[in-house]
Amino acid sequence: MYYGNIKEFSVENGTGVRVSFFVSGCRHGCKNCFSEKTWNFEYGKPYDRAAEDKIMDALKPDYMEGITILGGDPLEPENQAEVLGLIKRIRRELPEKNIWLFTGFVFEELIYDYSVNQKIGISKEVDARNTINFYEPLIKDEKSRANTEYIREILENIDVLIDGEFMEPLKNLNLKFRGSSNQRVIDVRKSLESGQAVTIEEFMN
Ligand code: SF4
């Protein structure tokens, strides 16, 4: 895995003061993406133990609320093993910190159980989005490339997921933490318990 930046003090990608970790590599190809250079899986520097230690050190002070992992897309399959390794280390060594993650994938395709062809947690909100073909991968029953052996453990160890591709026609500069209104700020624990995406309403206005 490569990464473009570790911002050791950021306030724009989540609540409180946080570390923002920008992973490289993304295949979503959103029109007018805010950072096309991060599509390249070899953009920036190789992620290694020194980078991981830098993140851990930056997270340690009491005033640091947590980390936001973004990109690129941290859930592209090439990135998942190392993202999971980092998340598990944070859970182990700094369990009081919260973990937010931005992805272009949608929650439902990440928890979809393709092995039994069972659709899980398709909410009314997502059904409504079918009119703009937002949810095409599920409708076609094609396995999402992000639905890997690592994905469940990643989801079980993060707090907040901001999901969905950036969609230019739905762009809204007034949204909190999101670029377009199709994207959702999701409470991951509640969503995994209920089997459908549960949004955090205070961030969805
Ligand atoms: S998912 Fe994010 S990084 Fe990837 S193309 Fe879309 S806006 Fe850009």
Boltz pocket constraint, residues with backbone or C-beta under 6 A from the ligand:
constraints:
  - pocket:
      binder: B
      contacts: [[A, 26], [A, 27], [A, 28], [A, 29], [A, 30], [A, 33], [A, 34], [A, 35], [A, 36], [A, 38], [A, 71], [A, 72], [A, 73], [A, 103], [A, 104], [A, 164], [A, 165], [A, 166]]
      max_distance: 6.0
